[in-house]
């Protein structure tokens, strides 16, 4: 077991343990902060997979953007107004059946697929390859996603805009 | 630098820790003497003497302050949220310290040469935001919560003009690697990016005004990102006591101060890498003339530190000169002035770099 293995198990443990607490803890704020460590662990695993750009994007978008927005939303409701927001479990039986089927499907796909394995060398820099692919082979998807984000942005601005008297 | 320590010790973990120790010592020293300089600068601006008892010009005042801070009792209010309250200062400092991993202090003193260096520096600051929100919420204090809300809103807003200016520089230089960006500006000071970058093409002279605009935008927005006056509404003393770290004392308060000065130093170094040649000397090296190799690294390190300290001094200068902005003025400045100017600047630099 070399250092990379140790690092991998460390990040995997961080991800799994914090994800477990995200789901089980009763306090919404705790869930949000445990999510921070989940994102961090996933980013670490991306780094070990030689996907440095994706790892940084993971931190930038999920921790810097989505998590902060989530915290804003929850914080403004809790603690100041003394309204205790707690999560609970309901409809345990249907939920466990549905998630059990989903998990079975995912595991069976992983197990029975005939994965093509070939030895490749991890690229030292993924940045240039990724940029070239995004602007050549996947340019339509890329532009459509940009358009989607623009629509969301305009929608948010028009909702938040103050009505003229 | 990693290879050097690896050859020395032959152990991966020890050499990694040794590499991490270099920026840590830098941050600690910058914080110690930054606090002293802050007090001295404020004293000069207000026609006072400032700390003058311990050592020449009171320079060891910071050491005395540090010892006092370490000895303080860790008084914790009974209403705080125990776990998060204790994690928050660590998270904030970890976020600000993480940015130093990619900064090249000299051509031989480099932590990591990852290709995504600049982007990583921007991303590391998001842990600071999460830590500030954590500290503000767990303190269970209205002032703390308001301060952390303001701080988070301010940091994520001002990240946009910063990122736009960084993007225009990346477009021009064609790399995100901070070491390569520094290496491209090698030679004398007219090769620095603020003077249009290396070479003598026509585009160099066309670029100069837009480089100055980009520098001003990134300086203002990084000033706001590190919560310094005139953008210090998160810890506005007259309204919020001390903002998000109101409830903290002792070394936990010290961690927030370390993070603040570490952030100031990091953004100063970022600005000097992007526009002022990083560790490059403006005039050439004595070590090259004499043929002593290690002297070149030492000179580069000193130049880089001098540039960093200069921008820290400008930040302090502005702090004791300008009044604080209101919240709405702050957001107006960011969204209605800096971001449009940064976008226009981005487009113009793109067109010029195509010439």
Interface residues (C-beta under 8 A of the other chain):
Chain A: X3 X29 X30 X33 X36 X52 X53 X56 X57 X59 X60 X63 X64 X65 X67 X68 X71 X72 X75 X76 X79 X80 X124 X125 X126 X127
Chain B: X12 X13 X84 X114 X115 X116 X119 X120 X122 X123 X124 X125 X126 X127 X129 X130 X133 X134 X137 X140 X142 X145 X149 X152 X153 X156 X159 X176
